[in-house]
Amino acid sequence: MSITADQIDSVSAGETLRCTIAKTPRAKAPKDTIARLMRLDPENAKSLRRAQHLRARRMNTYIRGNRVWHSREKAARVVRVADGQAWSLPMNPAIAPDLKSVAQYLTIEKA
């Protein structure tokens, strides 16, 4: 059973929600919000932590003007906002406004 924007407040904290992108938004703000919610998925968060660790290990350090400088890599894009993408995340009262704002683009279910 799908949860609507009005029912998001009734979900208790700590419950796992399964979200699927039903329709990709065209505007940048909802895309960014969905990507931020996708990064809360434990698997995606683990990938981000690992990528951060590997970037730190591969950081190019050089001396310029008697100072140590670092040439940093760009951060990897782990999540992709597209139709059919699904992820799960633990419910938290802090993310309720974000879920409400993009509920029209998502199918939200209790896992």
C-alpha positions in Angstrom: 0.0 0.0 0.0 1.4 3.3 -1.1 1.9 6.2 1.4 0.7 9.6 0.3 2.1 13.0 1.3 -0.6 13.4 4.0 0.2 10.1 5.6 4.0 10.7 6.0 3.5 12.2 9.5 1.8 9.0 10.6 4.9 6.9 9.9 6.8 6.4 13.1 10.5 7.1 13.5 12.8 4.2 12.8 10.5 2.4 10.3 12.0 1.5 7.0 10.5 3.1 3.9 10.9 1.7 0.4 10.8 4.5 -2.2 10.7 4.2 -5.9 10.8 7.0 -8.5 7.6 6.9 -10.4 8.2 10.0 -12.5 11.5 11.9 -12.9 11.0 15.6 -12.0 12.1 18.2 -14.6 13.1 20.9 -12.2 16.5 20.9 -10.5 15.3 21.4 -6.9 13.1 18.2 -6.7 15.9 16.2 -8.4 18.4 17.4 -5.8 16.0 16.6 -3.0 15.4 13.0 -4.3 19.2 12.5 -4.7 19.8 13.7 -1.1 17.1 11.2 0.1 18.7 8.4 -2.0 22.1 9.1 -0.3 20.4 8.2 3.0 20.1 4.6 1.9 22.6 2.5 4.0 24.1 0.9 0.9 24.5 4.2 -0.9 26.0 5.8 2.3 28.5 2.9 2.5 29.5 3.5 -1.1 30.0 7.2 -0.4 32.1 6.5 2.6 34.3 4.1 0.7 34.7 6.5 -2.2 35.7 9.3 0.2 38.3 7.0 1.8 39.7 6.0 -1.6 39.9 9.7 -2.8 41.8 10.6 0.4 44.2 7.7 -0.3 44.8 8.8 -3.9 45.1 12.5 -3.2 48.0 14.1 -5.1 50.2 16.1 -2.8 52.9 18.4 -4.1 55.1 21.3 -2.9 54.6 24.7 -4.4 56.3 27.8 -3.0 57.6 25.8 0.0 54.0 24.8 1.0 52.2 21.5 0.7 49.2 21.6 -1.7 46.6 19.0 -2.5 45.0 18.2 -5.8 41.7 16.8 -4.9 39.5 14.6 -7.1 35.9 15.4 -7.7 33.4 13.5 -5.6 31.7 10.5 -7.3 28.0 10.6 -8.2 26.8 7.4 -6.5 23.0 8.0 -7.0 21.2 8.6 -10.2 17.7 10.1 -10.3 15.8 8.2 -13.0 12.5 6.4 -13.4 12.3 3.1 -11.6 15.2 3.7 -9.3 14.4 2.3 -5.8 16.0 2.6 -2.4 15.1 2.1 1.3 15.7 4.5 4.1 14.9 4.6 7.8 12.2 7.2 8.6 13.3 10.2 10.6 11.1 13.2 11.6 13.7 15.5 10.0 13.2 14.1 6.5 9.4 14.2 6.6 9.2 17.7 4.9 11.6 16.5 2.2 9.5 13.4 1.6 6.3 15.5 1.4 7.8 17.9 -1.1 8.7 15.1 -3.5 5.9 12.7 -2.8 4.2 13.4 -6.1 7.3 11.9 -7.9 7.7 8.9 -5.6 5.9 5.7 -4.6 6.5 5.3 -0.9 5.8 2.1 0.9 6.6 0.6 4.3 9.3 -2.1 3.9 
